[in-house]
């Protein structure tokens, strides 16, 4: 089994697999961009609605604080979208890989196992379900790793800078 993995990795930079790699990168980036744009539009709508609600409830003097709060929330949401996109990229990549796994397997089988009968591709719905499970597993692993990031990673740097 390890020999098969080594064969597949050695073939990774071949032109057919590079084409699959570029397609999966493009699809993953497109999914992240669409999710980021949708979330950004949702947050802009929520901030606008709440800003109007504050001005309605507290009157004209609340315009400047409401605008400042909306501006601060917009910047925080933008940074959160960028950070979330970075942290969710492995999950999105795992989901996208499920669409192209059969193409990769077909190419590896064609090159290294031409005498063997070709494998059977998964139906699209099953590939989506398996990719979704893998993406959820990646998210769970990331959520379990967040405390270590806060205490041993970036959080340790902040603690060191705050105490210095």
QUIWOSUL-V519478 format. One record per helix or strand of 2 or more residues. SS is the DSSP state (~ for helix, > for strand). FROM is the first residue (numbers start at 1). LEN is the number of residues. Records with the same first field share a line. If there is no record, write none. Layout:
SS: FROM-LEN ; FROM-LEN
This chain:
~: 2-9 ; 15-44 ; 60-53 ; 124-29 ; 154-10
